[in-house]
């Protein structure tokens, strides 16, 4: 199946690890010109080196996604480097592991800025850069926490619920410019962000999915490749669940007992 990403320009924020890295690599393998960013230069350098070792090219920068100046500067440089932007994946995020009542205002604000404000900036960039290309796709990272939050990560869940809501609104606003806006809702996925969580509670977390396992980053990337492609040309204003059946029944483990 040819997803026709050749010569398309795709940006993945938080593209140096986990789901972001897997997505950036897959897009590059499918012929896209890819740009990634991370909050730390070390992560950018490591990812760029990994791409080169696999014979793939990527443009990388250290970017604070909560900074308007840095995000728009990054987008401008990607446009200068590749001639435009066709796909923007707002994937960067943090997950403070605190109850809401124990979350300091500083931590709360940082979660809002990194997770939510970055998606807002991505939408503004899409409305400008992608619009100039005649259309494209904006993909936003939501979470199963947007549907079913957990005690201990309430700030994170609040941002992801807002992102799912924004995705629907933005789809309506950007449709006249031929820009599709979609979100994705992963289940528990093996990433650096979830490594400690899975190490402590892996068996219990797996049992919450109908497939009785946690997911891999490449499984999310495969779905995002579809959403970014013309095969998804009539999909907008919705969030795709990629959860291994986390929400299909209340008691998925019973089928395995």
CORNORKA-V965374 format. One record per pair of residues at least 12 apart in sequence whose C-alpha atoms are under 7 Angstrom apart, sorted by the first residue. I is the first residue (numbers start at 1). J is the second residue. D is the distance in Angstrom with one decimal. If there is no record, write none. Layout:
BEGIN
i=[I I]
j=[J J]
d=[D D]
END
This chain:
BEGIN
i=[3 3 4 5 5 5 5 6 6 6 7 7 7 8 8 8 9 9 9 9 9 9 9 9 10 10 10 10 10 10 10 10 11 11 11 11 11 11 12 12 12 12 12 12 12 12 13 13 13 13 13 13 13 14 14 14 14 14 15 15 15 16 16 16 16 16 16 18 18 18 19 19 19 20 22 22 22 23 26 27 28 33 34 34 35 35 35 35 36 36 36 37 37 37 37 38 38 38 39 39 39 40 41 44 44 44 48 65 65 66 66 66 66 68 84 84 85 85 86 86 86 86 87 87 87 87 88 88 88 88 89 89 89 90 90 90 90 90 91 91 92 93 93 94 94 94 95 95 96 96 97 97 98 98 99 99 99 99 100 100 108 111 111 112 115 116 116 119 126 127 131 134 135 135 135 136 136 136 137 137 137 137 138 138 138 139 139 139 140 140 140 141 141 141 142 142 142 142 142 142 143 143 143 144 144 144 145 145 146 146 146 164 164 167 167 167 167 167 168 168 171 171 180 181 181 182 182 182 182 183 183 183 184 184 184 185 185 185 185 186 186 186 186 187 187 187 187 187 188 188 189 189 189 189 190 190 190 190 191 207 207 208 208 208 209 209 209 209 210 210 210 210 210 211 211 220]
j=[229 230 229 30 31 32 229 30 31 32 31 32 33 32 33 86 32 33 34 82 84 85 86 87 32 33 34 35 85 86 87 88 34 35 36 87 88 89 24 35 36 37 88 89 90 91 36 37 38 89 90 91 92 36 37 38 91 92 36 37 38 36 37 38 43 44 47 191 192 217 217 220 221 91 217 218 221 221 221 225 56 58 58 59 58 59 60 78 59 60 61 60 61 62 63 61 62 63 62 63 64 62 62 60 61 62 60 114 118 113 114 117 118 121 129 133 129 130 130 133 136 137 136 137 138 228 126 137 138 139 138 139 140 119 122 139 140 141 140 141 115 114 115 111 114 115 153 156 153 156 152 153 152 153 151 152 153 154 154 155 155 155 156 159 159 159 163 140 138 174 177 178 177 178 179 178 179 180 179 180 181 228 180 181 182 181 182 183 182 183 184 183 184 185 160 163 164 183 184 185 160 185 186 185 186 187 157 160 158 160 161 183 239 181 182 183 237 238 237 238 236 237 236 236 237 236 237 238 239 238 239 240 239 240 241 239 240 241 242 220 241 242 243 215 242 243 244 246 214 215 214 215 216 217 214 215 216 217 217 252 253 246 252 253 244 245 246 252 244 245 246 252 253 244 245 242]
d=[5.4 6.8 6.8 6.0 5.5 5.1 6.9 6.6 4.2 5.1 6.4 5.4 6.3 4.9 6.1 5.9 5.7 4.7 5.9 6.9 6.7 5.0 5.2 6.3 6.5 6.2 4.9 6.3 6.3 6.0 4.5 5.8 5.8 4.7 5.8 6.2 4.8 6.0 6.3 6.3 5.0 7.0 6.2 4.7 6.4 6.5 5.7 5.2 6.7 6.3 5.5 5.2 5.1 6.9 5.6 5.1 5.5 4.0 4.9 5.7 6.6 6.8 6.8 6.3 6.0 6.1 5.3 4.6 6.3 5.9 4.7 6.7 6.5 6.3 6.0 5.4 5.8 4.4 6.9 6.8 6.7 7.0 5.2 6.4 5.6 4.5 5.6 6.9 6.3 4.8 6.7 5.5 4.9 5.5 5.8 6.8 5.1 5.7 5.4 5.2 5.4 5.6 5.1 5.9 6.3 6.5 6.7 6.1 5.3 5.1 5.0 6.0 5.4 6.8 6.6 6.8 5.9 5.4 5.3 6.7 4.9 6.5 5.8 4.9 5.9 6.9 7.0 6.5 5.0 6.2 6.0 4.7 6.0 5.8 6.4 6.1 4.9 6.1 6.4 5.2 6.7 5.9 4.8 6.5 6.9 6.6 6.8 5.4 6.1 6.6 5.4 4.9 4.6 5.4 6.1 4.2 5.9 6.0 5.4 6.3 6.2 6.7 6.6 6.2 6.2 5.7 6.6 7.0 6.7 6.9 5.9 6.7 6.0 4.4 4.8 6.6 4.8 6.4 5.4 4.8 5.9 6.1 6.2 4.8 6.4 5.9 5.0 5.4 6.3 4.5 6.5 5.7 5.4 6.8 4.9 6.0 5.8 6.1 5.6 5.1 5.9 4.4 5.6 5.5 6.2 6.0 4.9 6.8 7.0 5.0 4.0 6.6 6.7 6.1 6.1 6.3 5.9 6.9 4.2 6.1 6.0 4.8 5.2 5.2 5.7 5.3 5.5 5.4 5.7 6.2 4.1 6.2 4.8 4.7 6.0 6.4 5.9 4.6 5.8 7.0 6.2 4.8 5.1 6.9 6.2 3.8 6.6 6.7 5.4 6.1 5.6 4.4 5.3 6.3 6.8 6.2 5.4 6.5 6.9 6.9 5.2 5.9 6.2 6.7 5.5 5.3 4.2 6.2 6.0 4.7 6.0 4.8 7.0 5.5 6.5 6.7]
END
